[in-house]
């Protein structure tokens, strides 16, 4: 005899009560392990597409490497379209990486050229405050 879907019912009730939430918010709200919430949502979406949970939007993750986090809502319906990583995103990501590491790149350039001896510690000093 099959068991009642207690976990899925609890997640659905939490989403109906509090509104759309991401998985980390559901974990905090329900006090469960992340694996339990992830497995329940993933299994329900795979076995019953568009029936129990739908993605209403995506949140950009700050301080975490990876794609956007999905925000789920209870109830049937189509998923929101996932944002694309277009050319503008790639250019911005490379520009930010260069800005964060430009002092290290300057030291590497000096070491490669062999003209000047560069100290590995000079990469720690911001480029704007260095003497030219």
N, C-alpha and C positions, 0 to 999 in steps of 0.2 A: 504494500500500500504506500503510495507516495506521500512524502511529508509536505506540510504547508510551507510556502516560501516565506519564512519568518524574516530573514534578512532583507529580502526584496521589499516586503511589506513595510518594514521599519524605515528603509531608505525612502520609499515612496511617500510615506507619511511625513517624514522630515522635510522632503522637498515641497510637499503641499503646504505644510505649516509655515516654513521659513522662506519659501521661494527658491529660485534657482541658486545652486551652490556648486562649487568645484569639489573634487574628491578630498583635498586636504581640509576644506571647510566641513564636509560631511564627517570626516574622521574626528575632527574636533567636537562637532555637535553631538555625535552619537557615542563617542568615547571608545570606539573600536580600533582594531589595527587596520592600517591602510590596505593590506592585502585582502582583507575580508570585503571591504567596500569596493575595491578595484575588481575583484573576481566576480562579485555579484553584478555590478553594472556591465562589465564586459560580457559575461555569460548571458545576461538577459538581452543585451543588444544583439548578440550573435544569434541566439536561438529565436528571438521574437523581435525582428528589426522594426523599429518605429512604433512599438506597442507600449512599452513601459517607460522608457527614458529617451529623451531627445536632447540634443546639444542646442542651446539657445544662443551662445556666443563663445568666443575664445578670449582668454586673458593673456596678455604678454607677461611672461615670467621675468621678474627682476631678481638678479643675483643667483639665478639658477640657469645652468646651461641646458638648452633644449628648446623644443618647440613650445607653442602656446598651450596653456592649460584649458581644457574644455570645461564649460559651465553647463551642468545638467539640470533639466526640469522634469517633473513627473508628468506623464501623459503621452498620448500618441501625437505624432506629427513628424514632419521632415526636419532634418538637421540643418543648422546654420552652415553656410559655406565657410570652409577653412581659409584663412588668409594665405596668400601666396607670397613666397619669397621672391620678389621681382628684382630687377636690376638696381633699383633705388636702394633696396634693403642691402644688397651685396656691397654696393659702394659705401653706404653708411657704416656697415660693419667693418670693412677694411680700413676706412678712415679712422674710426674709433680705435682699432687695434694699433694703427700706426701712431696715433697721438699718445696712447698709453705707453708705447715702447720706443719712442723716438730717441730718448737718451741712450738706451742700450744700442740702438742702431748706429748712433753717432760714434760711440766707442768702438763698435765693430768695424766701422768704415776706417777709422784712424788706425786700428791695428792691422787691417788688411793692406792699407796703403804703404805702411812702413815709413812714412815721412816723419811722423812724430811718434814718440812713445806715449801711449795712452795708459792711464791707470784704470784698473777695473772699477775703482771707487768713483771715477768721474761720471759714471753712468747714474750715480745716485743723486748728483746735483742737477737740479732742473736746468734745462738749456737756456732759459731766459736769464738766469743769474750767473752763468759762466762768462768769463772774460773771453773776448773774441780773439 
